[in-house]
Amino acid sequence: MWSHVRRAGFVMALALPCSLSAVRSAYAGLGGAPMTPPADALVSSRTVEPGTSSATAAQSVMRSASSATASTSAPTSASASYTVRETTLGNGTVVREYLAADGSVFGIAWRGPQMPDLSDLLGSYFPQYVAGVKAVRAASGGARGPVVVDQGNLVVRSGGHMGAFNGQAWLPPALPAGVSGSDIQ
C-alpha cells in the first residue's frame, strides 16, 4: 500500500511543475505584449476613445480564447486612446490588460477567487515590486494586509482575502495622455 502512495506522490511531484508552467504561460509581463489566453478563457475587448471614461466604453462581444488570440494587436481605431482587454480564466479570475496604441501593456488589473502569479503579471518589474513590499512591511513593523507599492515608474495595489483577491498595477510614465492610475480597474 505504501508503495502506491509513494508512487502517486512521485507522479504528483512530476506533474506539478508541468501544470505550473502551463499556467505561467497564460500571462504577459507589464510593459510587454498582452497575454496569450489559455484555451478555456473568455476574452473581450473594448476601445476607449479620448475623453471617454473606461466605465462608459462599449464592450465587444465575448469570444473563446482560441478565436481571440488572433486579435491581440493594437486598437483598431486610429484615434483610440487605449484598449482594455479582459480575460476570464477558467478558475474565475478576471485579468484586464490596458494596451497602448503600440500594443504594449501599460496597466493590469485582476479580481477573483485566486491570486494570479504576480511574477508573471509584472514581468521584469516583479523584483522592483518585491523590494517595495519588503520596504512597506519593514516600515509597518511586518504588518500584513493590503499592499501599495509606489516607486514612481511602477505602482502596484494588491489586497483581498481567500476567495476574493484584487489588485492593479500600472506604469505611470507609460500612461497615455488623459489616462490616470484610477482608470486601471
N, C-alpha and C positions, 0 to 999 in steps of 0.2 A: 504494500500500500504506500509506504513512504517513497518508494522509487517513482511511483506515479505522480505523487505530489511534487517531488523534486523535478521530475521531467516537465510537469506543467509549469512550474516556476521558471525553469530554464527557457522554455518556449516563450513564456510571457516576457522574460528579460530580453530575449532576442527581438520580439515583436514590438516592444515599446519604443525603442529608438526609431524603428521604421515608421511607426504611426506618428511619432512626434515630428519626424522630418516631413511627412505628408501634410500635416497641419501647418508647419512652419512655412512651407512654400506658398501658402494661401495669402500671405501678407506682403505688402510693399513697405519700403522704408520711407519715412518722412523726407521730403526733398527729392525723391526719386519718382519712378514711374508708378502708376496705380497697380494695385494688386491683381493677380490672376485669380479669380474666384474659384473655389472648389466646385465640383460638378453639382453638389446638392444645394448650392446657394441660389438665392434670388437676387437679381441686380436691377436697380432702377437708376436713372439719372435725370437731372434737370439742369437747364442752363439758367443762370441768374444774370439778368441784364443789368447794366449800370443803373444805379438809382433804385433798384428793386431789392427789397429785403429777401433773404433766403426763405423766410416763412411764407411769403406770398407767391413764390415762383411756382409755376406749374410743373407737376411731376410727370414724367413719361410713363408709359405702360410697363409693368414689370415683365421680365422675361427670365428664362432659365440662364444659368451661368454659361452653359455651352454656347448659347447664341449671343451672350454679352461679351465674350472675350474678343470678338472682332470689333467691338465699339469702344475700345479703351483709349481712343485718341482724344485730342483737344476738342473744345466745344465746336459745334457746327456753325454757330453764328459768329461772324467776324466782330461784332460789337459786344459780344458776351464778356462780362467781367470775369466769371469763373463758372465751373461746372461742379455740381455736387453729385457724387456717385455713391449710392447706398447699396451695401451688400448685406443681406441677411443670411448668416451662416446656418448650417444645419442644426447647431446647438441653440439657436435662438438669439445669439449675439448679433447686434447690428453694428457695422462699421461704416462710417461715412468718410469718404475721401473728398477733399476740396482741391480741385485741379485748376491750375493757372492756364492761361491761353496756350502755353507751350506744352501742356500735358503733365507737368510736374506737380507733385502733391505738396501743397503748402500748409495744409491742415488736415487733421484726422480727429474724428470723434467716435466714441464707442459707448454702447449701453447693452446690458443683457445679463443673463444668468451666470455667465462665465467671464472671468477676466481674460482678455486677449493677451498674447505674449507681447509685452511691450518692447522686448528686444527686436522683434520683427517689425512692429509698427513704427518704432522710432529709428530703426536702421542705424546709420552712423552716428546719430545723436544719442543713442542709448547710453554710452559711457558718461556723457555730459549729464544726462538725467540722473543716473545712479549717483554721481558725485553731488548733484544738487539735493537729492533725497537724503544722503548722508549728512550734508550740512544742515538741512532743515531738522532732521532728527536730533542732531547734536545740539542745535540751538534750543530745541524744545525739551531737552532732557530725555530724549529717547521715546517721547510720547508717540503712540500710534494714532492713526486716523487718516482723514483726507490729506493729500499731499498737493502742494502748489510749489512748482519749481519755475522761477522766472529769472532767466540768465541773459536777458537781452536778445540773443539770437534764437532762443528756444523757450517756449512756455508750455508747461505740462500741468494739467489739473487732473487728479485721479482720486476716486473715492468709491464709496459704496460698501456693501456687505455681501455675504454669501447669498447668491441668487439675484442680486441687483447691483451690478457694477456699472460705473460710468466714468467718462473722462474725455478730455480734449487735449490736443497738442497742436501747436502751430509755430511757424517760423515768422516772427514779426517782420524781418526785412523782406520776406518773400510775399507778404500780403499784397494783393492787387489794390490799386487805388480805390478808395471808398470802402474797403473791407476792413473790419476790425476783428479782434480776437473774440468778441461776443457773437460774431456771425458763425463761429465754429461750434456747432451744436449737435 
